[in-house]
């Protein structure tokens, strides 16, 4: 009994009732249209009258439900008033014929179910209340209720009135629950829409991963270089002020570049409708400055770069720069300012990059991190359909990357 009472007084029950009552109100114009179009219909032709008064609203409601925006309106109403599984799904307009047909069927059911619930809600409570009053008012109801209006059957009017009120409440509760249960079947996403949503989510996830990789590479490299450059400047500040000044200038440049990259990535991630700040993408044209900053950080750099990199496609040039940057960052973080061997050259239709440095001494981890560097390099190499080999080799840590050039030209 307590469970039934809880269902009657629950807020969701009355919100669903309001949704159904709105449907009943929306059905009235269709009935008026039928009477306007077909004119007065003799009551003697009762079957024909009922058929016309039902067929016209059914057809009108179904055709209205085929309008794409109706699914958006119905989905929003169900989400706000009915609840259920559709609450977790954003409402959208119908985008296919099957979805429109399902929406038309749901709109028709909504209107006719709401019409029945509205009629019962308007007619039954006053009737039941009047029956309950017979226990307190001496009315002569025999002309309306026959033997129930007087005599020994008159006391039965009170339980009958209570039964009427309980019956209409049961109809309201059951109709609301059925509405919540069946709404996802008619207004929920179709298999094609689910697939499209999954593909869109995969694209968004891939884009966020790409931005995270860009942020990791650019800011991570800048922080590693800045740390070592600051240490190098501090060591020679008194003995070599010119070098210290150059190191401080490089620190300023690295920090400014990192802030620009950070602002660019955060602008892309921020969904506030404002255009994101644009940051130019680094390419192999910027490689000399990257190598110079690495030298200023105290690294003994043995670098050899092919002078003929003009025919490297733009996409490969950008990704190769980031790969080279990450290789140098890993060398700085995990081995410190040690001798680094750097090679970048074109061999036929492939661009070969090789970076090697001595392994760090045991217990010496000046820039230990979460280890996302090689994973980021592998992702970039995979996208470009290249090959990657990385790992210890005779006391050194070697990274070798081979990227196709001709297929991207």
N, C-alpha and C positions, 0 to 999 in steps of 0.2 A: 504493500500500500504506500509505503514511504517512497519507493522508487517511482510509482505512478505520479504521486504528488510532485516529486522533484522534476519529473518530465514536464508537468503542466506549468510550473512556475519558472522553468528555465528560460533564460533570456533568448537562447537560440531558437526555442519553439516559437516565440512571438516574432522574432525576426524572420523566420521562415514563413510564418502566417502572413506577415506584411508583404513578403515577396509574392505569395500566391494571390493575395487580395489585389495587388497591382495588376497581376495577370488577368483576373476577373474583370477589373475595370477596363483594361485594354480590349477585352473581347466585345464590349457593348457597342462600339462604333461599327463593328462588322455586322452585328445583328441589325443595327439601324440601316446600314447600307443594303442588306438583304431586303428589308421591308420597303425601302425606298425604290429599289430597282424593280421588285416584283409586285409592288402595290399591295392593297388589301387582299388577303387570301381567305376564302370562305372557311369558317371553322368546321363546316360539314366535311371538308376534305382534310381531316386531321392528319392522316399519314403523309399526305403530300405537303401539308404545312410544316410538319416536323422535319421532313426530309429537306425542304428548301431552307428552313431556318438553321439547319445544321450544316448543310453542304456548302452554302455560301461563306459562312464564317470560317469553316475548316479550310476551304481553298484560299480565302483571303489571308488567313494567318500563316499558312504554309508558304505562300508566295512572298509574303513580307519577310519571313524568316530566311529566304534565299538571298536577301540583301547582305553583302559581306559585313557591314557595320553592325548588324543585329547580333552577330556572334560576340562582337566586342562589348556591346551593351549588356547582353545576357550574361556573359562571363563576368563582367564587373559586378552586376547585381547579385549573381550567385556567390561570388567571392565575398562580398560585403554582408549579405543578408543570410545566405543559406549555409555557408561554410563547407566543410568536408574536404576531400582531396584537392579540389580546384583552388583552394586558398594558396597552395604552394606554387601554382602555375600562373604566370602573367596572362591576362586576357588578351586576345588578338582577334583581328578580323578574319573572316573565312577566306582561304586562299585556294581552295580547290572545289570541284563540283561535289565530291563526296562530303566534304565538310559543310558545304552549304545545305545539302539535303538533310544532314543530321541536325543542323541548326534549325531548319524549317520544321522538322518533326518535333524538336524540343520546344520551339516557340508555340506550336499548336497545342502540345500537351500542357505547357505552362498556362496558356490562356484558358483552356477548358477545365483543367484541374482547379485553377484559381476561381473560375466562375462557379463551380460546384461548392468549393469551400466558402466563397463569399456569400452565396445564397444561403447556405446552412448557417453561417455566422450571423446573418441578418435576421433570419426567420426563426430559428430554433430557440435561441436564448429568450426572446420575449415570450414565446409560447410556453417554454418551460417555467419561466418566472411567473406567468399568469396562473399556471397550474399550482405552483407552490403557494400562491396567495389564497387559494381556496380553503386552506386550513385555517385562515384567519378572517376571511370575509365570507359572509353568507350570500353567495351569488346563486342565482337559479340558472344553471348551465345545461338543463336537460334538453333545451331546444338546440344546443350546439354539440353536446357530447352524449346525448341519449342517456342510457342507464348510468353512465359514469358521472353525469351531471347532478345526480341526486340519489338518495337512497343509500343502501349499504355499500354500493361500489364507489361512492364519492371519496372516502378516505384513500382510495388507490391513486387519486390524482397527484398526491404529493410524491410518492415514489416514481410515478410516471414522469413527473416534471424533473426530478433528480436524474432519472435515466436519460431524459432528453439532453440535459446539460452535460452529463457525463459522455453521452454519445457524440455530441458535437466536439467536445474537447478531445475525444479519442481520434476523431477524424482529422482534427487539426494536427495532432502530434504525429499520427501515422503518415499523413500526407507530407508533412515537413521532412520526416525521416526518409521517405521514399524519394522525395525531391533531391535531398542531399546524396542519396545512394546512386541515383540514376543520372544525375547531371554530368559526371565525368564521362559517361559513355556517349553522350550526345555533344557535349561542349569541350571535351578533352582533346588533346592533340592526336592527329592521325599518325600512322606509322611514318608517312613521308615527312610530316612536321617534326616528329621526334628525331628522325635522321638529320633533318636540316638543322635542328637545334643542337644536336650533338656535334655536327660538323662546325657550326659557328662557335661552339664552346671550345672545340679543339683548336680552331684558328686563333681565338683569343688567348688560349693557354700558350700556344706556340709563340705568339707575339710577346706575351709577358715574359716567357722564358728567354726570348731573344733580348729583350730589354734588360732583364736581370743579368744576362751574360755580358752585355755591353757595359753595364754599370760595374760589374765585378772586374772586368778587364781594365777599363779606363781608370776608375777610382782606385782599385787595388794597386795598379802599377804606380799611380801618382803617389799614393801614401808610402809605398815601399821606397820609391826613389827619393821622396822628400825626407824620409827618416834617415837614409844613408847620406844624402847630401848635407843635411843639417849636422850630422855627426862629423862628416869630413870637414865642413866649414869650421866647426868648433875646434877640431884638432889643429888646424893650420891658421887660425884667425890671427895669431900674433906673428908667426913666421912668414906667412904668405898671404897678405891682405888681398892681393889681386885675385888669387884663387878663391878665397873666402867670399869675395864680392861676386865672383862668377857663380859660385854655388848658391848664394842667396838669390841671385837673379833667376837661376834655374828653378829654385824652390818656388819663387813667386809665379813663374810661368806654369809649372806643373800644377800648383794649387788652383790657379785661375782656370786652366783647362779642365781640371777635375770638377770644379764648380759648374762650369758650362755644361759638361756632360751630365752632371747630376741634375741640374735644372731642366735639361732637355728630357731626360728619362722620366723625372717626376711629372713634368708637364704632360707627357704621353699617358702616364698612369692615372693622372687626375682627370676624372670624368665630370668636369664642371662646365663644358660647353665652350670654354675659351681656347683659342688656338695655342698650341704648345710652342714654346720657344724652339727655334731651329738651331741646330749645332752642325757645323760642317763635319763630314765624316773624314777621318784620317785615311790617307792612302800611302802607297810606297813612296810618294813624293816627300812625305814627312818623315821617312825612315832616317835620314841623316841626323835630324834633330833628336830623334829618339836615341840613337846611338851615342850622340854627344852628351845627352843627359845621363846616360848610363855610365859614361866615362867620368863625368863630374861627380857621380855618386861614389867614386873610389874604385871602380871596377877596371881591371886591366883587360881591355877588350881587344881581341884579335878579330877584326871584322873584315870581311871581303864580300862586296856587293857587286853583282853584275851591273855594269853601267847601262846596258840596253834593256830596260824594263818598260819602255814606252808601249810595247805591244801587249802588255799584260792587261786583260780586260778590267774594267772598273770594279766589278764585283769581286774578282779574285784579288785585285790590288787592296781593296778595303779589308777583306778577310785575312789576307796574308799579313798586313800591318798589325792587325789585332793578335794574330797568332805569334808573330815575332815579339810583340809587346808582352804577351803572357809568358813566353819562354824566358825573356829577360827578367820578368817579375819573379818567376819561380826561382831563377838562379839567385836573385838578390835575397829573396825571402828565406830560402832553405839552405843556402850556402854562404851568404854574406858577400862582402866585396872581395871576390876571388877572380882569378883569370877566367875569362869566358871566351870561347871560340864561336864565332858567328859567321855562317856562310849562307848566301842567297844568290842563286844563279839559275839561268835558263838553260835547260838541256833539251833541245828539240822542242817538242810540244808540251813539256812539263816544267813547272817551276819547283826547284828543289831548295828547301830550307833545312839547315842543320845548325843546332845550337847545343854546345856542350860545356860543362863546367865540372870542376872536381867535386866529389861528394863531400858533404859536411863532416867535420870531425864528430865523433861520438859525444853526445850531450850538447852540441853547439847548434841551436835552432834560433837564430836571431829574429826570424819572421814567421814562426810557425802559424799556420792558418788551417782552415777547414778542408783544404785540399781540393778545391773546385777548379783549379787551373787546368790540369790535364783533361778533366771532363769537358770544360769549355772548348779547349783546343780540338778534342775529338768530335764534338758537335759541329764545329765549323768545318773541319776536314770532311766529315760525312756529308754535309750539305753540298760541298763542292766536288763530291765523288773522288776524293783523294785518298791517300794512305798515310798512316801515322805509325811510327815506331818510337817508343819512349821507354827508358829504363836504365839501370846501372850497366856500365860497360867498362870493365877494367879500371875501377877506381874513379870513374867519371859518370856523370849522369848525362845521357845523350837523348836529344829529341830530333827526329828526322821526319820531315813532312814533304810529301810529293803531291803536287796539285796539277791537274790537267789545265792547259792554257788554250789549246786550239779549240776545244769544244765549247768554250765560253766566249770566244771572240765574236 
